[in-house]
C-alpha cells in the first residue's frame, strides 16, 4: 500500500510548510501598511447650527 510509505508525502508536507512559514509572510506583511501614516489635524472644524424651518 503506497499510502503508508511516508517518504514522498513527508517531504511534500515539510516543503509546503516551509513555503508557508518562510516565503509567504514577508509578502503578506508588505501589504499591511503600504502608505505612511499621516497625523490628523488637531484643530476642530467650525460648524454652524442648522436652521430647521419647522421649529
Biopython code that builds the backbone (N, CA, C, O; Angstrom):
import numpy as np
from Bio.PDB.StructureBuilder import StructureBuilder

atoms = [
    (1, "UNK", "N", (0.851, -1.182, 0.000)),
    (1, "UNK", "CA", (0.000, 0.000, 0.000)),
    (1, "UNK", "C", (0.899, 1.248, 0.000)),
    (1, "UNK", "O", (1.591, 1.496, 0.987)),
    (2, "UNK", "N", (0.902, 2.021, -1.063)),
    (2, "UNK", "CA", (1.809, 3.169, -1.146)),
    (2, "UNK", "C", (1.400, 4.328, -0.233)),
    (2, "UNK", "O", (2.208, 5.220, 0.027)),
    (3, "UNK", "N", (0.171, 4.323, 0.251)),
    (3, "UNK", "CA", (-0.244, 5.409, 1.139)),
    (3, "UNK", "C", (0.507, 5.371, 2.462)),
    (3, "UNK", "O", (0.654, 6.401, 3.119)),
    (4, "UNK", "N", (0.974, 4.218, 2.850)),
    (4, "UNK", "CA", (1.639, 4.086, 4.136)),
    (4, "UNK", "C", (3.125, 4.396, 4.063)),
    (4, "UNK", "O", (3.793, 4.432, 5.097)),
    (5, "UNK", "N", (3.649, 4.618, 2.890)),
    (5, "UNK", "CA", (5.053, 4.967, 2.745)),
    (5, "UNK", "C", (5.190, 6.479, 2.967)),
    (5, "UNK", "O", (4.745, 7.254, 2.120)),
    (6, "UNK", "N", (5.792, 6.921, 4.076)),
    (6, "UNK", "CA", (5.801, 8.364, 4.374)),
    (6, "UNK", "C", (6.888, 9.158, 3.667)),
    (6, "UNK", "O", (6.923, 10.381, 3.794)),
    (7, "UNK", "N", (7.769, 8.509, 2.930)),
    (7, "UNK", "CA", (8.910, 9.255, 2.389)),
    (7, "UNK", "C", (8.506, 10.346, 1.387)),
    (7, "UNK", "O", (8.976, 11.472, 1.550)),
    (8, "UNK", "N", (7.685, 10.107, 0.378)),
    (8, "UNK", "CA", (7.380, 11.235, -0.521)),
    (8, "UNK", "C", (6.418, 12.238, 0.108)),
    (8, "UNK", "O", (6.545, 13.441, -0.120)),
    (9, "UNK", "N", (5.475, 11.765, 0.884)),
    (9, "UNK", "CA", (4.447, 12.664, 1.429)),
    (9, "UNK", "C", (5.005, 13.526, 2.544)),
    (9, "UNK", "O", (4.597, 14.678, 2.697)),
    (10, "UNK", "N", (5.914, 13.001, 3.311)),
    (10, "UNK", "CA", (6.511, 13.804, 4.392)),
    (10, "UNK", "C", (7.361, 14.931, 3.824)),
    (10, "UNK", "O", (7.368, 16.040, 4.360)),
    (11, "UNK", "N", (8.079, 14.650, 2.739)),
    (11, "UNK", "CA", (8.892, 15.696, 2.106)),
    (11, "UNK", "C", (8.005, 16.791, 1.509)),
    (11, "UNK", "O", (8.330, 17.973, 1.611)),
    (12, "UNK", "N", (6.897, 16.408, 0.892)),
    (12, "UNK", "CA", (5.963, 17.395, 0.343)),
    (12, "UNK", "C", (5.351, 18.222, 1.464)),
    (12, "UNK", "O", (5.234, 19.441, 1.338)),
    (13, "UNK", "N", (4.968, 17.589, 2.534)),
    (13, "UNK", "CA", (4.391, 18.298, 3.681)),
    (13, "UNK", "C", (5.403, 19.256, 4.281)),
    (13, "UNK", "O", (5.063, 20.401, 4.581)),
    (14, "UNK", "N", (6.621, 18.820, 4.461)),
    (14, "UNK", "CA", (7.658, 19.660, 5.044)),
    (14, "UNK", "C", (7.979, 20.853, 4.139)),
    (14, "UNK", "O", (8.120, 21.975, 4.624)),
    (15, "UNK", "N", (8.094, 20.621, 2.849)),
    (15, "UNK", "CA", (8.395, 21.704, 1.925)),
    (15, "UNK", "C", (7.255, 22.716, 1.847)),
    (15, "UNK", "O", (7.497, 23.921, 1.776)),
    (16, "UNK", "N", (6.025, 22.234, 1.859)),
    (16, "UNK", "CA", (4.894, 23.164, 1.797)),
    (16, "UNK", "C", (4.816, 24.013, 3.061)),
    (16, "UNK", "O", (4.485, 25.196, 2.977)),
    (17, "UNK", "N", (5.111, 23.447, 4.229)),
    (17, "UNK", "CA", (5.121, 24.246, 5.460)),
    (17, "UNK", "C", (6.266, 25.236, 5.465)),
    (17, "UNK", "O", (6.118, 26.342, 5.987)),
    (18, "UNK", "N", (7.398, 24.873, 4.902)),
    (18, "UNK", "CA", (8.498, 25.837, 4.800)),
    (18, "UNK", "C", (8.106, 27.014, 3.913)),
    (18, "UNK", "O", (8.443, 28.159, 4.213)),
    (19, "UNK", "N", (7.404, 26.738, 2.835)),
    (19, "UNK", "CA", (6.934, 27.818, 1.967)),
    (19, "UNK", "C", (5.950, 28.707, 2.727)),
    (19, "UNK", "O", (6.050, 29.932, 2.670)),
    (20, "UNK", "N", (5.014, 28.103, 3.428)),
    (20, "UNK", "CA", (4.011, 28.881, 4.165)),
    (20, "UNK", "C", (4.626, 29.703, 5.289)),
    (20, "UNK", "O", (4.160, 30.808, 5.568)),
    (21, "UNK", "N", (5.657, 29.189, 5.935)),
    (21, "UNK", "CA", (6.218, 29.878, 7.087)),
    (21, "UNK", "C", (7.362, 30.826, 6.758)),
    (21, "UNK", "O", (7.647, 31.728, 7.546)),
    (22, "UNK", "N", (8.026, 30.652, 5.617)),
    (22, "UNK", "CA", (9.199, 31.476, 5.303)),
    (22, "UNK", "C", (8.949, 32.414, 4.129)),
    (22, "UNK", "O", (9.327, 33.584, 4.189)),
    (23, "UNK", "N", (8.333, 31.933, 3.082)),
    (23, "UNK", "CA", (8.203, 32.725, 1.861)),
    (23, "UNK", "C", (6.990, 33.645, 1.902)),
    (23, "UNK", "O", (7.098, 34.812, 1.527)),
    (24, "UNK", "N", (5.855, 33.159, 2.342)),
    (24, "UNK", "CA", (4.614, 33.924, 2.232)),
    (24, "UNK", "C", (4.489, 35.060, 3.254)),
    (24, "UNK", "O", (4.008, 36.122, 2.860)),
    (25, "UNK", "N", (4.878, 34.934, 4.536)),
    (25, "UNK", "CA", (4.672, 36.047, 5.480)),
    (25, "UNK", "C", (5.317, 37.371, 5.083)),
    (25, "UNK", "O", (4.666, 38.401, 5.264)),
    (26, "UNK", "N", (6.537, 37.434, 4.558)),
    (26, "UNK", "CA", (7.045, 38.748, 4.133)),
    (26, "UNK", "C", (6.238, 39.357, 2.992)),
    (26, "UNK", "O", (6.094, 40.578, 2.924)),
    (27, "UNK", "N", (5.714, 38.533, 2.104)),
    (27, "UNK", "CA", (4.911, 39.054, 1.005)),
    (27, "UNK", "C", (3.594, 39.618, 1.522)),
    (27, "UNK", "O", (3.125, 40.642, 1.026)),
    (28, "UNK", "N", (3.000, 38.970, 2.501)),
    (28, "UNK", "CA", (1.747, 39.467, 3.074)),
    (28, "UNK", "C", (2.007, 40.700, 3.923)),
    (28, "UNK", "O", (1.207, 41.635, 3.899)),
    (29, "UNK", "N", (3.092, 40.729, 4.663)),
    (29, "UNK", "CA", (3.399, 41.868, 5.527)),
    (29, "UNK", "C", (3.717, 43.120, 4.719)),
    (29, "UNK", "O", (3.581, 44.228, 5.238)),
    (30, "UNK", "N", (4.130, 42.980, 3.489)),
    (30, "UNK", "CA", (4.424, 44.150, 2.653)),
    (30, "UNK", "C", (3.150, 44.901, 2.305)),
    (30, "UNK", "O", (3.210, 46.090, 1.989)),
    (31, "UNK", "N", (2.003, 44.242, 2.353)),
    (31, "UNK", "CA", (0.737, 44.888, 2.022)),
    (31, "UNK", "C", (-0.009, 45.388, 3.245)),
    (31, "UNK", "O", (-1.112, 45.915, 3.108)),
    (32, "UNK", "N", (0.551, 45.242, 4.428)),
    (32, "UNK", "CA", (-0.163, 45.658, 5.626)),
    (32, "UNK", "C", (-0.293, 47.171, 5.691)),
    (32, "UNK", "O", (-1.405, 47.679, 5.836)),
    (33, "UNK", "N", (0.813, 47.908, 5.588)),
    (33, "UNK", "CA", (0.796, 49.363, 5.613)),
    (33, "UNK", "C", (1.577, 49.876, 4.411)),
    (33, "UNK", "O", (2.746, 50.235, 4.550)),
    (34, "UNK", "N", (0.954, 49.919, 3.230)),
    (34, "UNK", "CA", (1.700, 50.354, 2.054)),
    (34, "UNK", "C", (1.999, 51.853, 2.057)),
    (34, "UNK", "O", (2.940, 52.289, 1.393)),
    (35, "UNK", "N", (1.227, 52.644, 2.785)),
    (35, "UNK", "CA", (1.434, 54.088, 2.819)),
    (35, "UNK", "C", (1.862, 54.516, 4.213)),
    (35, "UNK", "O", (1.563, 53.849, 5.203)),
    (36, "UNK", "N", (2.567, 55.637, 4.274)),
    (36, "UNK", "CA", (2.957, 56.163, 5.575)),
    (36, "UNK", "C", (1.746, 56.784, 6.259)),
    (36, "UNK", "O", (0.875, 57.358, 5.605)),
    (37, "UNK", "N", (1.704, 56.664, 7.562)),
    (37, "UNK", "CA", (0.601, 57.236, 8.309)),
    (37, "UNK", "C", (0.800, 58.738, 8.450)),
    (37, "UNK", "O", (1.916, 59.198, 8.693)),
    (38, "UNK", "N", (-0.274, 59.504, 8.300)),
    (38, "UNK", "CA", (-0.193, 60.952, 8.455)),
    (38, "UNK", "C", (-0.995, 61.344, 9.680)),
    (38, "UNK", "O", (-2.053, 60.780, 9.957)),
    (39, "UNK", "N", (-0.476, 62.315, 10.406)),
    (39, "UNK", "CA", (-1.173, 62.780, 11.598)),
    (39, "UNK", "C", (-2.366, 63.636, 11.195)),
    (39, "UNK", "O", (-2.281, 64.451, 10.277)),
    (40, "UNK", "N", (-3.470, 63.439, 11.892)),
    (40, "UNK", "CA", (-4.646, 64.234, 11.603)),
    (40, "UNK", "C", (-4.523, 65.592, 12.268)),
    (40, "UNK", "O", (-3.764, 65.762, 13.222)),
    (41, "UNK", "N", (-5.265, 66.547, 11.763)),
    (41, "UNK", "CA", (-5.228, 67.898, 12.298)),
    (41, "UNK", "C", (-5.831, 67.913, 13.699)),
    (41, "UNK", "O", (-6.810, 67.218, 13.973)),
    (42, "UNK", "N", (-5.235, 68.715, 14.584)),
    (42, "UNK", "CA", (-5.750, 68.815, 15.954)),
    (42, "UNK", "C", (-6.782, 69.921, 16.083)),
    (42, "UNK", "O", (-7.403, 70.059, 17.137)),
    (43, "UNK", "N", (-6.981, 70.722, 15.026)),
    (43, "UNK", "CA", (-7.975, 71.785, 15.077)),
    (43, "UNK", "C", (-9.359, 71.202, 14.851)),
    (43, "UNK", "O", (-9.553, 70.307, 14.027)),
    (44, "UNK", "N", (-10.315, 71.730, 15.601)),
    (44, "UNK", "CA", (-11.688, 71.272, 15.426)),
    (44, "UNK", "C", (-12.338, 72.102, 14.323)),
    (44, "UNK", "O", (-12.137, 73.315, 14.270)),
    (45, "UNK", "N", (-13.100, 71.484, 13.459)),
    (45, "UNK", "CA", (-13.720, 72.243, 12.372)),
    (45, "UNK", "C", (-14.822, 73.162, 12.911)),
    (45, "UNK", "O", (-15.499, 72.841, 13.888)),
    (46, "UNK", "N", (-14.980, 74.292, 12.263)),
    (46, "UNK", "CA", (-16.016, 75.242, 12.655)),
    (46, "UNK", "C", (-17.336, 74.763, 12.072)),
    (46, "UNK", "O", (-17.468, 74.599, 10.859)),
    (47, "UNK", "N", (-18.294, 74.543, 12.933)),
    (47, "UNK", "CA", (-19.603, 74.064, 12.487)),
    (47, "UNK", "C", (-20.645, 75.123, 12.775)),
    (47, "UNK", "O", (-20.536, 75.877, 13.742)),
    (48, "UNK", "N", (-21.651, 75.171, 11.930)),
    (48, "UNK", "CA", (-22.758, 76.099, 12.123)),
    (48, "UNK", "C", (-24.008, 75.299, 12.430)),
    (48, "UNK", "O", (-24.214, 74.229, 11.857)),
    (49, "UNK", "N", (-24.855, 75.804, 13.334)),
    (49, "UNK", "CA", (-26.087, 75.066, 13.632)),
    (49, "UNK", "C", (-27.043, 75.125, 12.431)),
    (49, "UNK", "O", (-27.062, 76.093, 11.671)),
    (50, "UNK", "N", (-27.817, 74.075, 12.296)),
    (50, "UNK", "CA", (-28.770, 74.018, 11.207)),
    (50, "UNK", "C", (-29.981, 74.873, 11.566)),
    (50, "UNK", "O", (-30.372, 74.962, 12.730)),
    (51, "UNK", "N", (-30.552, 75.486, 10.572)),
    (51, "UNK", "CA", (-31.756, 76.286, 10.757)),
    (51, "UNK", "C", (-32.931, 75.453, 10.276)),
    (51, "UNK", "O", (-33.195, 75.382, 9.076)),
    (52, "UNK", "N", (-33.636, 74.822, 11.208)),
    (52, "UNK", "CA", (-34.767, 73.972, 10.846)),
    (52, "UNK", "C", (-35.990, 74.867, 10.616)),
    (52, "UNK", "O", (-36.380, 75.595, 11.528)),
    (53, "UNK", "N", (-36.599, 74.838, 9.444)),
    (53, "UNK", "CA", (-37.707, 75.741, 9.172)),
    (53, "UNK", "C", (-38.979, 75.399, 9.956)),
    (53, "UNK", "O", (-39.842, 76.265, 10.093)),
    (54, "UNK", "N", (-39.131, 74.176, 10.474)),
    (54, "UNK", "CA", (-40.367, 73.816, 11.156)),
    (54, "UNK", "C", (-40.288, 73.961, 12.662)),
    (54, "UNK", "O", (-41.255, 73.643, 13.354)),
    (55, "UNK", "N", (-39.152, 74.438, 13.201)),
    (55, "UNK", "CA", (-39.068, 74.567, 14.648)),
    (55, "UNK", "C", (-39.181, 75.993, 15.086)),
    (55, "UNK", "O", (-39.129, 76.277, 16.283)),
]
sb = StructureBuilder()
sb.init_structure("model")
sb.init_model(0)
sb.init_chain("A")
sb.init_seg("    ")
for serial, (resi, resn, name, xyz) in enumerate(atoms, 1):
    if name == "N":
        sb.init_residue(resn, " ", resi, " ")
    sb.init_atom(name, np.array(xyz, "f"), 0.0, 1.0, " ", f" {name:<3s}", serial, name[0])
structure = sb.get_structure()
